[in-house]
Structures are given as C-alpha cells and as structure tokens.
Amino acid sequence: MILEFCVSNYLSIKDELKISFVATALKDILSEPNDMITMPDTGLSILRSAVIYGANASGKSNVLKAIAFYRRFITDSFKNSQAGEAIEVENFRLNTTTMNEPTTMEATFIVGNFIYRYGFEVDTKAVCAEWLYQRANKKRAKEIEIFYRTEEETTVHPKSSLFMELVSKKMVRDNALLLSTGAQFNEPKAVNILQWLNDTQVVFGNEEEKLWSQAIKSLDDANLRQRITDFAKYADLGIDSLMKIDNRIISNHRQFDDEGKETHSVAFSFSSNESEGTIKYVSLSYPIIDALDNGKFLVIDELDSKLHPLLVRKIISLFNSAKTNPKGAQLLFATHDTFLLSAGLFRRDQVWFTQKNSFGSTEAYSLVEYKVRSNTPFEKDYLSGKYGATPIIGEMERIFTTEG
C-alpha cells in the first residue's frame, strides 16, 4: 500500500515533487461513497485513489513515468543489466546544476506488518546512494535504518546479515541496487518489497499493444473471461460474450429479426470491428479486476482517453468504495476530464495539480492547499484558472488572419 512518492531531478521535475495518499483531517461531503483505508494501529487513514490534473506538457505523465522508473529499476537492476551498462535515467536538463547531478526517488509504503521508506540516487553510470528504513506498523514505532549506501561506504543493520554479506563480499555492482541484489538471494525484506512492486502496474497510452496482449492472455482463465465479459456487459458495450480463438479475441453480439425477436449470435473480430473505446475498456478490465481482487496499486495515464466520462466515473467509484474494494487497492491516474471534479467523487486531498514554473520545472500541489469549502464548484473554478495548472492560450487567431 503506497503512502507517499517523492522524486526530484527527473525529466521535467527539478525540485522535490511529492504525491501523498495519506488522508488529511477533512470532512468533505461527497455524493459518492469514498471510504478511507483505516490503519488503527498507526492512526493513519489512507486514500484509495488520487487524480492528477494539469495542462498539456505540465508534467502529469512525467510524475507517472517516475513511478514506472522507480518500479522498473528496482525490479530489473540486478537481473537485466550487466556491469558497466548505462542506466536509462534522464535528469532535469534545463538547469546547469541539475544536469550534472543524480536523480532522486523515494517511496513510503506498507508491506505486511511494516512501513518501509526506500529510496535511491542514480545517474546514468551508477547508483550514487541508496537507503532502506523500516518501522513497525504501529503508533509511535521507531524507524530503523536497515542500510544506507553511498559510493564510499555502506552501513548495514547488524541483524540484516544477508545484506551485510552481500556488501562485505562486494557482490553489488555499481549500476545495481543492493535491494534488488538482496531479493535475488532471497533476503526476506527485499523479496517482500519486490513482490509489492511487481504487483504494481503502470499503464501508459502508448503501450496499447502490451496492454492488449495482457488482455488476450487473461482470457485463458475461464472464470476471469466471464468476469471480463460481465465487466463489458455492465458498460453497455453491446457485447454478449467473449471468446479466444487462435490467440484472437472474438466478441459475440445478439442478432434480432424485424419484430425484435432474438435469432442468432453474430461473431466479430474484436480488434477489427469494435470501437477504440471498447478495445481500451476491455484492455483495462484485467488490471482493474486484478487490482481490486488482490489489493494492488494501479497507475494509469490518461484514463479518460477514449472512454465515456460516466464509465471513468464508475471505475473510480469501484476503487473508492470499501464494498467493491475490500482489500485496499489504490488507483492513481492523470486526466483532463474536469467532469470528475464536480461528480462528488473526490476529497480535496485526492486532487493534485501539476504546472511548470517559468524555468520549465514541473511542480505539484494538492487542492487541499486551497482554503475552499467542499461544496465549491471545483470544475468551474479550475477551468477559470483559480487553481492554476491550466494552459495559457495565446492568440491563435493571428495564424489564420492576414493584416492588411
């Protein structure tokens, strides 16, 4: 379960940017169910969803790309790279200082009975620093340093014998993480953390083929195929059933005669005959169902693209409700759909904005920072520029007019 993610010096992000899922002391009145994940032992309440708004090129997607890099680098740095290989990280290049400094990322999350705070500093050549802290999932529990690594030395907690052995035997490459290396040697904390990260999925709009391949594979399971079919039926897509034939998805639709009597079922090639919106919705059905079934963290860029606003609203409500989300799945997504701001779905601490400052750096801030009432017309105020994070549109008409 994610509590907080921080990143600095990555793509368009220069200074530290933070997205938090820790609920604040709000008493917003909403029209839709919005249940917190209560952690009675810690006194924390955790949000089930969060949304990011911002103008085009404001850096919304870069925040999600940072989460994707954090996940990918941790899970792959040991097994998918060799000594001396470059690390595919890109820092903020619009500043003469940061372009020569490492990227920093850190997340705080709950796995099992512990709260972990894990982060690293990395450039294209090596891991410059890495740290892991742990505390019990209880009130007033003390945070313990498991290890702290720099280019010069690494300190390891005395009870973390396997991490200590890996360091003493110099088994950690310069371009790999100690945490990732530890997981390969079955260090329990590292294994648990990597399992949580492996369960996290980040979906981008330019990865439609990857998402579609996942959807095709998911239909091999008969029970899951039926649930995905039902997921499509409830969305009023006109689909009666789904089948997988020769690694292709076939959708069946009911056929009727002129009197309105059902006669047959007509089969269509899903990828050729269904709309792009239907294809995206069915492609997203597996990660949505999987996240809700198993309490996973799902990140989606441009969730609203190709989908009707009412469908997007329903997907969000599935995550926000403890009834449909009993295992505490979490959803983070970026969107331009301002309809959601007026739908009574979100508390103010669930709404985030990104915008670039005059130096081209992305900044993020929450709606909770504005002293407004919960019944304020957020959509209207956002579009009017009250909260920033909207485009400053120039006089486009000049392109199409000629002055005499």
N, C-alpha and C positions, 0 to 999 in steps of 0.2 A: 504494500500500500504506500503510495507516494505521499509525502508530506510537503516537500519543497524541492525545487530545482533551481540552481544558480549557474550562470555562465557569464564569462567575460572574455573579450578579445577573440571573438569568433564571428566570421563573416561580417555582417553589418553591426554586430554588437561590440561596442568598445568597453564601456564600463559595466560593472556587475549588473546583471538583469536577473530578477527573481520572480518565479511563479510559485505561489503557495496554495496548497489545498487545505491548510489549517483554517477552520472557520473562526470568524471573529464574533464578538458579542453583539450580533444584530438580532432584531426582532421584526424582520421584514414579513409583511403579509402577502402571501402568494396565492394565486388561484389554482395552481397545480401542486400535487404532493412533492415535497422536497425534503427528504429525510437526511439528517446527518448520520455519519458513521460514528457512533459514540464509543469512546475508549475510556471506560470508567476507571481503570487502574491508573491512567495518566492524566485524566481530567481534560483530555483533548477531544474536540469534535472535528471530524474530517469531512470535507466536501466530496460528494460523489461525482461532480462534474465541474468543468470550468471552460469558459469560452474566451477566445481572443479576437478582438476587432481591430481594424486599422486600415488605413488607405493602402492602395496598391504600392508595393515597394517599401512599405513601412517596416518590414522585418518580421511579420507574423510567421511566415513559413520558416524563417531562419531560427526562430525560437524552437520550432518543432524539429528542424534539422539538427539543432544542438542536442536535443534529447535522443534523436536517432544515432548521432555520432557517439554520444556517451554510451548508449547501449551496445552499439556495434563494436566499438574499440575495446570495451571490457570483455565482451564475449569472444572476440576474434583475435585479440592482440597476441596471444600465445600460439594458437594453433594455425592461424592463417597468415603468418608473416615469418620471414627469415631474418637472421642477423644482418644488420646494415641496410635493410629495406626502409624506404621513406615512409613516414606516417602521413596519411592523406588528411591533413588538417589545414584549414585556411584561416589565418587570423585577420584582424581588422587592419586593412591596408591604407586607410585614409588618414593615418596619423604616423608621423615619423618615428615615434617611440614604440607604439604597439606593434608595428610591422616587424619589429625585431625582438618581440617578447613572446612568451608562450601563451597558449590558450588555457584557460582555467575553467573546469567544470566540477560541480559538486551536487550531490543529491542526498536528501534525508528521507528515509523510508523505513517501513516496518516489515520485518520478515520474522514470522514466528513470534517468539516472546521478546524480541529485541528491536530497538530502534538503532539503525545504523546511519552514520554520516560518512560518506565515502566520496573522495574527490581526487583530482589529479591536475597537474600542469604538464602540457605536452607541446612540443613543436614538431617540425617535420623530421627531425633527426632522432629525437629521444624523449623519454619520459623525464621531465625535469624535477618533478616532485609527485608524491602520492601519499595519501593518508586514509586511514580507516579508524573510526571511533565507534564504540558500542555502548549502549546503556540499556538496562532492563526496561521493559515496557510498563513502568510503574511511576507513580508520582515521586518527585524528588530523588529519582535514581541518579547516581553519579555516572557521568560519561567517562569511559575508559579508553585510553589510546591503545589500539591493537598494534598498529605500526605507523611509523612516519618515515618516509623515504625521500632523500634528496640525492643529487648527483654525487655528493661527497660521502654520505653515510646513511645507514638505515637503522632505526631503533625499533625493536620488536618487544612486545609484552612478554615477560618470562613464561607465561602459560601457553603462549602460541608457539609451540615447539616446532611445528612443521614450517611455518613462516620463517622462523629463526634458522632452521636448517637450510632452507632454500637460499636465504641471504648469505649465510656463512660459507656455503659451497658455491657461491656465485653462479646460481642456476637461473637468474633472472636477466634476460637480455636488456640492453639499453632501450630498445624500442618496444618492449613488452611490459605489461603491468604485473606487479607482484601478486595482486588479487587474482588475475587471470591464470598466472602460473600456479598459484596455490590450488585453484579449482581443478587443474589438470592432475594434480597429485592428491586430490580428494581431501583437501583441507575443509573441514565441515562448514565454517563460516563462509568461505569463498564459494563452496558448492551451493549453499542456500541462496546467496546473493545472486549468483549467476543464473540459478533456476528462476528467480523472480524476474531478472532481466530478460531471460529467454521467453518468459510468458508475456512480456510487454511487446505490443505490436504498434508500429508507427506506419501509417498509411498516407502516401502522397498521390496526388492526381496523376503524376507521370509514371506511376507504377501499375497501370491498369492491367497489363499482361500478367504481371506477377500475382496480382490480386485475383484475376480470373483463373489462373492455374490453380490457385489455392481453393477457389470455389469448386472447380471441376473435381479436384481430389476429395473434397469434403463430401461429395455425393456418393462416394463408395460406401459410406456408412448408411444403412437403410433408415435407421432412426433419425439420424441427422438430416438425411434427404427429405424425410417427411416434415421435419420441423422447419427446414428452409422453405419447403413448399407452402406450409401454413403461413410462414412469415410473409411470403409473396401474396398469398390469398388475402390476408388481412390488410394488405396495402392496396387492394382493389386494382391489381395489375391485369386481371382477366386470365390469369394462369390457373389451370385446374390441377396440373401435376407436372413434375419434372422428372426426366429420366436421363441416364448417362449411357450413350451408345458409342462405342469406338472412340472413347475419350472426347466426345462431343456432348453438349447438353441439348436435350430436346424438350421443348415446352409443349404441353397439350392444352388446347382450348376447346371449349364446347361449341358444337355446331347446332344450329336451330333451323327449322323449316319456316315457311312464311306465316304459319299460325303461331309461331313462338314455341313450338314443341321441340325439345332436345332430341337430336337424331344420332349424331356421332361425336367422336372426339377427333380433332384435327391436330396433327403434329407439325411443329415448326422447328427449324434450326434456330436455337436461341440466339446465337451471336449474329445471325444474318437477319432475322425477322423481328426481334424485339427492339424496343427503343433504347437509346443510350442510357436514359434514366432507369429503365427496368434492369438493364445489364448492371449498372452501378449498384442499384439497390440489392440485387441478388448477390453480387460480388461481396458486398459489405455484410450480408446476412451471417456468414460464418464467423468472422471476427467479432461481430456484435453478440451472437449467441454464445460463442466460446467465452468471451469476456464475462458476460452475465452469469453463465453457468459456473465459472471457476474463479470469479473474483479477480480478474486480471485488469491491467492498466492498458487502455486503448487510446491511441493518439491518432487523430485524423485531420489532415489538411483539407480545407475547402469541403467540408462535409455537405454544404448546401449545393455544391455544383451538381447540376442535372437532376436534383431531387426537389419535389414539391415542398414548400415550407411546412405544410401540415405533416408530411412524412418525417421531416427533420425534427419537428416538434415532438412527434411520438417517440422517435428514437431516444431523444434526450430524456423524455419522461420515464422511459424504461430504466435508465440509469439512476434517475433521481429518486425513484420510489423503492423503499425497502421491500415492498411486496414482490416486485419483479427483479430486484437486485439484492437478494438476501445475503450474498457473500461479499458485498462491498467492492464490486467492480468500480473502476473510475474511468471517466471519459474526459479527455482534453481535446478541443478542436478549435480550428480557426475558421472564420466565416465572414461573409459580407451581409448575411441575412439579418437585417435590422428588425424584421418582424418578430424575431425571438425575444428582443428586448422588451416588447410590450405584451408578451404572451403570458406573463406571470409565472415563468419557469425558473428564473434565477434570483438568488440573493445577490446583493451588490458585491459581496466578496467573491462571487463566482465569475464576475465580468472583468476582463482585462483589456487594456488598450495598448497598442504599440504605435509609436510615431518616431520619426527621425528628427534629430535636432539639426541646427544649422551647420554642423560639422559632419553630417551624414551618418551619425551613430544612432542605432535603434535604442529607444527607451521603452520600458513597460511600466504601467501603473494600473491600479485597480479602481473600479467605480466606488469602492468603499471609501476612498480618499476624499470623495466629494461629500460635503455635508448636505445631503438631499434626503427627502422623505421617500419611503418605499413605494408610495403611490405616485411618484413623479413620472411624467411621460418620458421615459428614458429614450425611446426610439426617436421621438421628435427632437429632444434636446441633443442627442448625439448627432443627428443629421444636420442640426443647425450649427454644429461646431462647439457646443458648450463644453464638451469633454475633450476636445482636440481629436487627434487620431483620424482626421478626415482629410481628403485631398484639397489642396489649394489650387483651384482650377483657373487657368488663365483665360484670356480672351481668344478662344479657338476660332471665333467668327472671322478674325483677321486673315486666317488661312484661306478663307473662301470668298473674301471680298477684295476688290481692287480699288484703291483710291485714285481718283482722277487727278 
